[in-house]
Amino acid sequence: MTNKLEDYHITNLQPFDFDPTKVDPREVANTDQGAIDIDHISDHKCNNNFPKRSGLYTFKVHWADNTITWEPYKSVRRCEALHDYVKSINRPYLIPREFFD
């Protein structure tokens, strides 16, 4: 989930009325898309011969449902959790340029 706006045809839209004290719209969107939020990223693997080639990285992802998986860079590159992690390990070049202001 990127929290970015997406375009949909008007015929696919319907009102979403909810009580913000009882319903989290993000959870509803995740359920509709079959998605789970990333809690954090704690580790990575990389072919050390080419540390700046992002495609060679895999990351240990801790999901909100308490599962842990190893995911390739291309699957998590747009996630804020990855951006936080790569900053913490001094590899900000792994953040796609589109996320820089």
DAZI-V832009 format. One record per backbone hydrogen bond with DSSP energy under -1.0 kcal/mol. CO is the residue of the C=O (numbers start at 0). NH is the residue of the N-H. E is the energy in kcal/mol with one decimal. If there is no record, write none. Layout:
# DAZI-V832009
co->[CO;CO]
nh->[NH;NH]
e->[E;E]
This chain:
# DAZI-V832009
co->[8;9;18;18;23;24;25;26;27;28;29;36;39;42;44;46;49;51;52;53;56;57;58;59;60;61;61;62;66;68;70;71;72;72;75;78;79;80;81;82;83;84;85;86;90;91;95;96]
nh->[11;12;21;22;27;28;29;30;31;32;34;63;61;59;57;49;52;53;55;56;72;44;70;41;68;38;39;65;62;60;58;74;75;76;78;82;83;84;85;86;87;88;90;89;93;94;98;99]
e->[-2.2;-1.4;-2.5;-2.3;-1.6;-2.6;-2.6;-2.3;-2.5;-2.0;-3.1;-3.0;-3.1;-2.4;-1.9;-2.0;-1.8;-1.0;-2.0;-1.8;-1.9;-2.4;-2.8;-2.0;-2.0;-2.7;-1.7;-1.9;-2.9;-3.4;-3.0;-1.5;-1.1;-1.7;-2.1;-1.9;-2.6;-2.1;-3.1;-1.7;-1.8;-1.4;-3.4;-1.3;-2.0;-2.0;-2.1;-2.1]
